[in-house]
Amino acid sequence: MSPTDDSIAKAEKALASGQKEVAASIFTSAADTLASKGLHNKAAKLYEQAALIYRELYKAPESFGAIEKAILMLIRQGASPQNYSEIVRLSAIAASTALDATEYKQAADFYFRAAEFAASDKDKTEFSVKGADALEDLADLREEEQDFNETVTLLKKVSRLYYSSGDPELGERIKTRAERVALRWAKDAKGKGDLVSAGNALAEAAQITQTRGEPTEEAPRLMMEAGELYEKAGLLEKAGNIYDAAQEAYGLQRLSGSRKQALTKSAEAYLKMQGKPEVVAPLLVKAGNMFTELGSVKSKWAFKRASELFGELAAKAHSESDREAEMSYLRHQAMCLKSWGSGKEADEVYKQVMDFYLAQANSEEAKGNGELEAVSLEELAEVLSETGAVDDAKMQLEKALRIYVELAEGKSASGEMEDGSKYYSKAADCAGKMGDDEKHSSFHRMASERATDVARLYEEMAVPELVTMWLRNAASEAFSTNQPDMTEKAIDLLKQSAEGFRKINENNEAFEDLFKVFEAVFTNYPDAKEQIAGILAEMDGIAKSTRNAAMTSLMAVLLAIEKRSYIAALLTLQEKEDDLLSKRERLMKLVDKVKPSKRRS
């Protein structure tokens, strides 16, 4: 008999004699030993036995811990319908235990785990609703405790879950309750003199109101009130930002008077700011643009102060010998000087920057370094455009374009396809700056073809990592052509690169490529429902196997988008925003595509 078998026998003997807690402890230790040896299936069964014993003893935390370990063992066995079915069963058991112990958060988490691994849409919906019910019970407790911040957070999630589960009426009811609690929270915080919390509560109420679909005056009104509280608390940037959001909301409703008021308050808040120059200067530029739109003389004050701060930053960069940063700050300083009305001084600063890039271009030309010469010419062209010298800017871009094309053709002719692809891509970007759409598309097509050649070369050399990377590059260039035939090619190339990444165990990269495929297919072929579902199934498989929080959050948003549920998608994105900040703009474009069109009266 092995030591593990001996331990199991001791556990069963202890259980038979009524020593349940001892038995559970021995089962857990034996499971730990099996897990360390990679015997995941046997370990999972022992962890489950321990969990059930702890449940009988009303030791919920210990029961949860054992179930979690059992589920982990099943996950480590790999993806299979049988393993997923077991994960669902164990999660449902744990959720039931949690409910009996009034551990509503734990219950919800286990129900969501069951929903994640459930095979059918019906089961997924059923477990999601049970999880939502558990969170609503938790929200009730938090509201009784007057923890309004947590209550609102929970209710927003519950509302989103009901919407996603196909019950918009219940979702709307919970959302209305969340708004009501947020307003109660604001009133309570104001009564205590906590201006920041009161502002946060009103901002939450405004966000909830905005998800109702049709714009209303209530949301921007709440934003304005929140901004005033932030301003009183000295949080000027936060005040400026929410006033800015309010003016955008008023603008959508064509309420010009209210928008003007919000715009003024936003600009005023930014103008009062003090702090680090690199933080304050851009916000002063924003204030200057707002005051300019309002026709206010204060625009000059904002731009004058911004120019001074950018000057300080340029001087600091110069002292640190960071010439690129220095030129960037000088350009911003010149733009502010020009907007302030000091055109002569602006021209002097611009000349300093242009002389720098021209000297740099000439130096690189003398060294025979064509690429860096072209880069400097592009920088010079941007500065010339800022000064209004459009024709001169175009002339410099034409020079840069010729250099890139010569480099691309030379490298391609000598079989250096990697560099050939890179230079054709740079040529395409240059053509884009010139407004030449035909050349922009043509050069990106050539860059894609060269990248495909590179992928084939590495395939012959049996270097799968580089094959995959160059397939991705080829896809990126194909997308950049903005041509239908190349879009289809790009989708196919990304599917290949995703498969390549999976084969070399780079699941994060595979997931990213599949997300790009989803974007492209959903945007260009929205009726290809089977193809869209297949892409999401592949992504979901990776998310489940990696247990990556960001992937799981992204899947929640994409599944709501797939169902064309605008409110559910929007609420999910708001809830998961911290995990998805880098993808927020891309996701909002997808969410907007499922936004219901306005009905004509």
C-alpha positions, -999 to +999 in steps of 0.1 A: +000+000+000+014+034-010+016+062+016-013+080-002-034+049-001-026+046+036-037+082+042-070+076+023-076+045+045-070+065+076-094+092+064-121+067+057-116+051+092-118+085+108-150+093+089-166+060+099-158+068+136-174+102+134-142+122+133-153+142+102-130+171+105-100+149+109-111+129+079-115+160+058-080+172+068-064+139+058-083+138+025-070+173+017-034+163+026-036+132+004-050+153-024-021+177-021+003+148-025-015+135-055-016+170-071+022+174-066+027+142-086+005+154-114-024+130-106-050+157-110-081+135-115-075+115-083-066+147-064-099+164-076-120+135-062-103+137-028-107+175-027-144+171-034-148+145-006-131+170+018-153+198+006-185+178+011-174+169+047-166+205+055-201+214+042-217+190+066-197+206+094-209+241+083-173+251+077-180+271+045-145+287+040-128+253+042-154+238+019-149+266-007-111+261-005-113+224-012-138+229-041-115+256-056-086+231-055-107+204-071-117+228-099-080+238-104-072+201-108-098+197-135-086+228-153-050+214-153-062+183-170-070+204-201-100+213-221-126+186-226-164+185-224-161+160-195-138+182-174-159+212-181-191+193-170-174+184-138-163+220-132-199+231-137-212+204-112-186+213-085-192+251-090-230+245-085-224+225-053-201+253-039-226+280-049-253+261-030-231+258+001-223+295-001-260+305-003-268+283+028-240+302+046-254+335+033-220+341+016-236+358-014-204+370-030-189+335-030-222+321-043-222+345-072-186+338-080-192+300-082-224+305-102-204+327-127-178+299-128-205+274-137-219+298-164-184+302-179-179+265-184-215+254-191-220+238-225-254+252-235-266+288-237-296+278-216-274+266-187-251+297-191-281+320-188-296+300-158-263+302-138-258+339-147-292+347-134-286+328-102-253+347-098-272+380-103-298+370-077-270+363-052-254+397-059-288+414-055-291+398-020-256+411-012-266+446-025-296+445+000-272+438+028-247+466+017-276+491+014-287+482+050-251+489+061-252+522+042-222+512+021-237+530-009-206+529-031-205+491-030-243+489-033-243+509-065-214+488-079-233+456-072-266+468-086-250+480-118-235+445-123-268+428-115-286+451-140-260+442-167-265+405-160-302+406-163-299+426-196-274+400-209-297+372-199-326+385-220-346+402-193-345+439-201-374+448-178-357+434-147-324+450-159-341+484-161-357+480-127-324+472-111-307+501-129-334+525-117-327+513-082-289+518-087-296+554-097-318+559-067-292+546-043-265+567-060-285+598-053-291+587-017-253+582-014-247+617-027-272+632-003-256+613+026-221+623+016-230+660+013-246+658+047-213+646+061-193+672+043-176+646+021-176+665-012-155+641-031-177+611-023-208+632-031-193+641-065-184+604-072-220+594-063-235+620-087-210+609-114-222+573-109-259+584-112-251+604-144-234+574-159-263+551-151-288+577-166-267+579-198-272+541-205-309+546-209-305+550-247-320+583-256-301+614-243-317+632-214-310+665-196-307+646-163-273+631-170-254+663-178-272+681-150-258+656-125-224+659-141-225+697-136-234+692-099-206+667-095-182+691-111-191+719-087-185+695-057-151+685-071-142+721-076-151+730-040-129+700-029-100+714-050-100+686-075-098+709-105-087+684-132-115+661-121-140+690-122-128+701-156-131+666-170-167+661-158-177+696-170-162+686-203-183+654-204-214+675-196-208+699-225-205+669-248-238+655-235-255+689-239-241+691-274-257+658-284-290+673-273-284+706-291-288+725-259-264+753-268-270+775-238-264+747-213-234+734-233-218+769-233-222+770-195-205+736-191-178+745-216-170+777-196-169+759-163-146+732-177-122+758-192-122+778-159-114+747-139-084+738-161-072+775-161-070+774-122-048+743-121-014+743-106+012+715-105+037+697-127+042+715-160+039+682-180+004+677-165-009+712-165+003+725-199-018+702-221-049+710-200-042+747-204-041+741-242-075+724-239-088+753-219-075+777-245-093+759-273-125+759-252-122+797-245-115+803-282-147+785-291-166+806-266-150+838-280-134+846-246-103+867-241-093+841-215-080+819-243-050+842-245-043+838-208-045+800-211-022+798-242+002+823-227+006+803-195+008+770-215+036+785-237+056+794-206+052+759-192+062+743-225+092+766-225+102+754-191+099+717-202+120+724-234+147+740-213+148+710-189+150+686-219+179+707-233+198+705-200+193+667-201+205+665-237+172+651-248+170+668-282+139+650-295+119+659-263+132+695-265+120+698-301+086+684-292+081+709-263+093+738-285+067+729-311+040+729-285+054+762-272+053+777-307+017+766-313+007+782-280+025+814-288+008+815-322-026+810-306-019+836-280-012+862-307+026+863-305+032+853-341+067+867-344+080+848-314+062+817-326+080+819-359+114+822-342+107+791-322+094+772-352+126+782-371+147+768-344+129+735-346+129+734-385+167+742-385+173+713-362+154+687-384+169+701-416+204+699-402+197+664-390+184+654-425+215+669-442+238+651-417+222+617-423+223+623-461+261+629-458+265+597-439+245+578-465+218+569-439+187+572-461+162+559-435+171+585-408+173+612-435+137+604-445+126+603-408+140+638-403+123+651-435+090+638-422+095+656-389+104+687-408+073+684-430+051+682-398+065+714-385+061+732-418+025+721-419+020+736-384+033+769-397+010+768-427+037+762-453+017+733-468+035+733-502+069+732-486+057+704-463+045+683-493+079+688-510+097+674-480+073+644-478+079+638-515+116+636-508+111+612-479+087+591-500+113+587-528+140+576-503+117+550-488+107+536-522+143+534-533+152+516-501+123+492-505+130+484-541+167+479-534+161+456-504+135+436-523+158+432-553+186+419-531+162+394-513+161+413-480+123+410-478+121+420-442+135+455-448+117+456-481+084+453-462+094+478-436+103+505-461+072+500-483+052+504-451+070+537-443+064+548-479+027+541-475+025+561-443+043+590-461+019+589-490-010+589-465+004+622-449+004+636-485-032+626-489-024+603-518-048+574-511-038+554-542-001+553-533-010+547-496-030+516-505-005+504-531+026+506-509+008+489-480-002+461-504+035+457-514+045+457-478+020+429-471+033+409-501+069+412-489+059+402-453+042+371-467+074+363-486+093+366-453+068+342-436+073+316-464+111+319-461+110+312-423+085+284-429+111+267-452+137+273-425+113+257-399+113+287-376+076+288-365+079+318-342+091+340-370+066+326-395+038+336-371+052+371-364+055+378-401+020+365-409+008+390-384+028+418-400+014+408-434-021+410-420-015+444-405-003+458-438-032+442-457-057+459-433-040+492-439-048+492-476-085+497-468-093+475-498-120+448-495-099+421-511-070+428-488-093+428-458-103+393-466-067+384-470-058+400-437-085+380-419-071+348-433-036+357-424-045+366-388-063+333-384-031+316-395-010+337-371-034+329-342-031+292-349+007+296-351+008+314-317-013+286-302+011+259-315+041+277-298+021+282-266+018+319-270-019+320-260-020+357-252-008+366-287-032+341-302-061+357-283-051+392-295-050+381-332-084+364-328-098+396-313-086+415-344-103+389-366-135+394-346-133+431-351-128+428-388-155+402-394-181+419-372-174+453-388-172+442-424-195+411-424-219+416-395-243+389-409-217+362-409-231+349-376-217+314-377-182+327-385-185+352-356-197+325-332-167+303-342-142+331-336-157+337-301-156+300-293-119+299-301-113+330-279-134+316-251-114+284-251-082+303-246-097+325-219-109+295-200-076+276-203-054+306-192-078+320-165-067+355-176-089+382-160-085+406-189-095+380-215-125+370-194-136+406-192-132+411-229-152+380-236-181+393-215-182+424-236-179+406-270-206+381-261-230+409-254-220+425-287-226+392-305-262+392-291-266+428-304-276+438-268-264+474-268-273+482-231-258+449-219-226+455-239-223+491-227-229+482-190-204+453-193-178+476-208-183+501-180-181+474-153-149+459-168-133+492-178-102+488-155-093+455-172-100+469-207-085+504-207-061+497-236-090+484-257-117+508-247-118+528-279-119+497-301-146+482-280-167+514-281-167+513-319-181+477-318-207+486-291-218+516-312-225+492-341-252+474-321-268+507-309-304+508-319-312+534-345-335+563-335-371+557-343-388+583-363-419+598-348 
